[in-house]
Amino acid sequence: MPNKTHTTAVVLIPPEVIQPPIQAVRKAHDHNYERWMPHITLLYPFAPQQDFQGVIPALAEAAQQTGTFSISLASFNAFRHRKSCTLFLVPEPKDPIVELNSTLIKLLPDYDDTSRFSGGFTPHLSIGQFSHGLLDESQEKLQKAWKPIQYSVETFSLIYRSAATDNRFVVAENFTFRKGDNL
């Protein structure tokens, strides 16, 4: 069994040009705003940095098995935890992201943590944490003000954080999908 760490992950990062409205909401509501860039998690926890060379070939293969696709971030949903709630943007359609997660897990089966939840893998872009009492009102207010964002997904990223990055996640490597049979 390989080592796993919470200081690395495989994620989809929206293009910087569409991040400002996402970041505005995250800055106000997400206590992880400075640690994580906006992202949709694919694999987490993941291999330690010293093991990256061993997993990079599988990540590259997954990228080559995946065609570019478009998604929309138009609505909010939430995970309800025991003590709080995580509000997130729902990427639609979710199928290409679920398929990518499945491809990654087939190639790297020891990193299947994101698919072990009772409902399976749920693609989401977290935007903040809320108390149970404030969730519904906050979600409704954000939904009314939100303008849907659509974009083309052409890469996924291997990210890490360390003391050298001020414990903020940074991109170690991007993996480009084969060009578009899914657009």
C-alpha positions in Angstrom: 0.0 0.0 0.0 1.5 3.3 -1.0 1.8 6.3 1.3 -0.9 9.0 1.1 -0.8 12.5 2.3 -3.2 15.4 2.6 -0.6 17.8 1.2 -1.1 16.6 -2.4 -4.1 16.1 -4.7 -5.3 15.7 -8.3 -7.8 18.4 -9.2 -9.6 20.3 -12.0 -8.8 24.0 -11.7 -11.1 26.4 -13.5 -9.2 28.8 -15.9 -8.1 32.0 -14.2 -10.2 34.1 -16.4 -13.4 32.7 -14.9 -12.2 32.6 -11.3 -13.1 36.1 -10.0 -16.8 35.5 -9.2 -15.9 32.1 -7.6 -13.1 33.7 -5.6 -15.3 36.5 -4.4 -17.7 34.0 -2.8 -14.9 31.9 -1.5 -13.1 34.8 0.1 -16.2 35.7 2.1 -17.2 32.1 3.1 -14.3 29.6 2.7 -11.8 29.2 5.6 -9.6 27.3 3.1 -9.6 30.3 0.6 -5.9 31.0 1.0 -4.7 27.3 1.2 -6.6 25.9 -1.9 -7.2 27.5 -5.3 -10.7 27.0 -6.6 -10.9 23.3 -7.7 -12.9 20.2 -8.2 -11.1 17.3 -6.4 -10.5 14.1 -8.3 -8.0 12.3 -6.0 -7.3 13.2 -2.3 -5.3 12.3 -0.3 -2.7 11.5 -2.8 1.0 10.4 -3.2 3.7 12.3 -1.4 5.8 14.7 -3.4 8.8 12.3 -3.3 6.6 9.7 -5.1 5.4 11.9 -7.9 7.7 10.4 -10.6 6.1 7.0 -9.9 2.5 8.3 -10.5 3.1 10.8 -13.3 3.0 8.2 -16.0 -0.5 7.0 -14.9 -1.7 10.6 -14.7 -0.5 11.3 -18.2 -2.2 8.1 -19.4 -5.5 9.2 -17.8 -5.2 12.5 -19.6 -4.7 10.9 -22.9 -7.8 8.7 -22.3 -9.9 11.8 -21.7 -11.3 14.2 -24.3 -11.9 17.9 -23.5 -15.4 18.7 -22.3 -17.5 21.7 -21.2 -19.1 22.1 -17.9 -21.3 24.7 -16.3 -21.3 26.1 -12.8 -24.9 27.3 -12.4 -26.3 26.0 -9.1 -25.4 25.4 -5.5 -25.8 22.4 -3.3 -24.4 21.4 0.1 -22.9 18.5 2.1 -24.5 18.5 5.5 -21.9 17.4 8.1 -22.6 16.8 11.8 -21.4 20.2 13.0 -21.4 22.3 9.8 -22.2 22.4 6.1 -20.1 22.8 3.0 -21.8 24.8 0.2 -20.5 24.0 -3.3 -21.1 24.8 -6.9 -22.4 21.8 -8.9 -20.5 21.1 -12.1 -22.9 20.0 -14.9 -22.8 17.7 -16.6 -21.1 15.6 -14.0 -20.6 12.5 -16.1 -17.3 13.5 -17.8 -15.8 14.3 -14.3 -17.1 11.0 -12.9 -15.6 9.2 -15.8 -12.3 10.9 -15.3 -12.3 10.0 -11.6 -13.1 6.4 -12.6 -10.2 6.3 -15.1 -7.8 7.7 -12.6 -8.8 5.1 -10.0 -8.5 2.3 -12.5 -4.9 3.4 -13.1 -4.1 4.4 -9.5 -6.5 2.1 -7.4 -4.8 2.9 -4.1 -6.0 6.5 -4.3 -9.8 5.8 -4.4 -10.7 7.8 -1.2 -12.9 10.3 -3.1 -15.1 7.5 -4.3 -15.6 5.7 -0.9 -18.4 7.9 0.3 -21.9 6.3 0.6 -23.1 8.2 -2.4 -19.9 7.5 -4.4 -17.8 10.3 -6.0 -19.6 13.7 -6.1 -17.9 16.3 -8.3 -18.1 19.7 -6.5 -16.4 23.0 -6.2 -16.5 24.1 -2.6 -17.2 27.7 -1.9 -17.7 27.9 1.8 -18.6 26.5 5.2 -21.9 27.4 6.9 -23.8 26.5 10.1 -26.8 24.4 9.7 -29.0 27.3 10.7 -27.6 29.7 8.1 -27.2 27.3 5.2 -30.6 27.5 3.4 -30.8 31.3 3.6 -27.2 31.7 2.5 -27.6 29.2 -0.4 -30.8 31.0 -1.6 -29.1 34.4 -1.4 -26.0 33.2 -3.3 -28.1 31.4 -5.9 -30.1 34.5 -6.7 -27.0 36.6 -7.2 -25.0 33.9 -9.1 -24.5 34.2 -12.9 -23.8 30.8 -14.4 -20.2 30.1 -15.7 -19.5 27.7 -18.6 -16.0 26.7 -19.6 -14.0 24.1 -21.4 -12.1 21.6 -19.3 -8.8 20.7 -21.0 -6.5 19.7 -18.2 -6.2 18.4 -14.7 -3.5 19.2 -12.2 -1.3 17.5 -9.7 -0.9 20.0 -6.8 1.0 20.1 -3.5 1.6 22.2 -0.5 4.7 22.5 1.8 6.5 24.8 4.0 8.2 26.2 0.9 4.8 27.2 -0.5 3.6 28.7 2.8 1.4 25.7 3.1 -0.6 26.9 0.0 -1.3 24.5 -2.8 0.5 25.1 -6.0 0.5 23.2 -9.3 3.3 20.7 -9.7 2.2 19.6 -13.2 -0.7 20.0 -15.6 -2.0 17.1 -17.7 -3.6 18.0 -21.0 -6.5 16.0 -22.4 -6.6 14.7 -25.9 -8.5 17.2 -28.1 -12.1 17.2 -28.2 -14.5 14.4 -29.0 -16.6 15.5 -26.0 -17.1 19.2 -26.7 
